[in-house]
């Protein structure tokens, strides 16, 4: 399964950019997304920005990914505890 992750563009240097969320920063190619600039949100797959997205959509996607991570952690620990 392939997954593209929303990241915010923090700086641009030609066809490369620094993007991130929270404390995570990565260097990505923006060659496939002309017109992208600082402050824009993009979907990133395999080091490439592949599509621009609205901030609201990016934040909703990140929230869903966090919920999925929490669900997976609960499953790894035997599921949620019920008292």
C-alpha positions as CSV (number, residue, x, y, z in Angstrom):
1,X,0.0,0.0,0.0
2,X,1.2,3.5,-0.8
3,X,0.6,6.5,1.4
4,X,1.1,10.2,0.7
5,X,1.4,12.4,3.8
6,X,0.4,16.0,4.0
7,X,3.3,18.4,4.8
8,X,3.6,22.1,5.0
9,X,6.2,23.9,2.8
10,X,8.7,25.7,5.1
11,X,11.3,26.9,2.6
12,X,12.0,26.6,-1.1
13,X,15.3,26.3,-3.0
14,X,14.7,25.8,-6.7
15,X,12.9,22.5,-7.2
16,X,13.6,21.4,-3.7
17,X,11.9,22.4,-0.4
18,X,11.9,21.8,3.3
19,X,8.6,20.6,4.5
20,X,7.3,19.3,7.8
21,X,4.7,18.8,10.5
22,X,5.2,19.4,14.2
23,X,8.9,18.8,14.8
24,X,9.5,16.6,11.7
25,X,11.3,18.2,8.8
26,X,12.2,16.6,5.4
27,X,13.7,17.8,2.2
28,X,11.4,17.1,-0.8
29,X,11.3,17.7,-4.5
30,X,8.6,20.1,-5.6
31,X,9.4,19.6,-9.3
32,X,6.0,17.9,-9.9
33,X,4.0,20.8,-8.2
34,X,4.8,24.0,-10.0
35,X,3.7,27.2,-8.2
36,X,4.1,25.7,-4.7
37,X,5.4,28.2,-2.1
38,X,6.2,28.7,1.5
39,X,3.1,28.0,3.7
40,X,1.4,25.7,1.1
41,X,0.3,22.2,2.0
42,X,1.2,19.3,-0.3
43,X,0.8,15.5,-0.3
44,X,4.3,13.9,-0.3
45,X,5.1,10.4,-1.5
46,X,8.6,9.0,-1.8
47,X,10.2,12.4,-1.3
48,X,8.1,14.1,-4.0
49,X,5.3,16.6,-3.5
50,X,2.6,15.1,-5.8
51,X,-0.4,17.4,-5.2
52,X,-1.3,20.6,-3.4
53,X,-4.1,20.5,-0.9
54,X,-6.0,23.0,1.3
55,X,-4.9,23.4,4.9
56,X,-8.3,22.1,6.2
57,X,-7.9,18.9,4.2
58,X,-4.3,18.5,5.4
59,X,-5.2,18.9,9.0
60,X,-8.2,16.5,8.8
61,X,-6.0,13.9,7.1
62,X,-3.3,14.3,9.8
63,X,-5.9,13.9,12.5
64,X,-7.2,10.7,10.9
65,X,-3.6,9.3,10.7
66,X,-3.1,10.0,14.4
67,X,-6.4,8.2,15.2
68,X,-5.2,5.2,13.1
69,X,-1.9,5.2,14.9
70,X,-3.6,5.2,18.3
71,X,-5.9,2.4,17.2
72,X,-2.9,0.4,16.1
73,X,-1.1,1.0,19.4
74,X,-4.2,-0.2,21.3
75,X,-4.4,-3.4,19.2
76,X,-0.7,-4.1,19.8
77,X,-1.4,-3.8,23.5
78,X,-4.4,-6.2,23.5
79,X,-7.1,-3.6,22.6
80,X,-8.6,-0.9,24.7
81,X,-9.1,-1.7,28.4
82,X,-12.6,-2.0,29.6
83,X,-13.4,-1.8,33.3
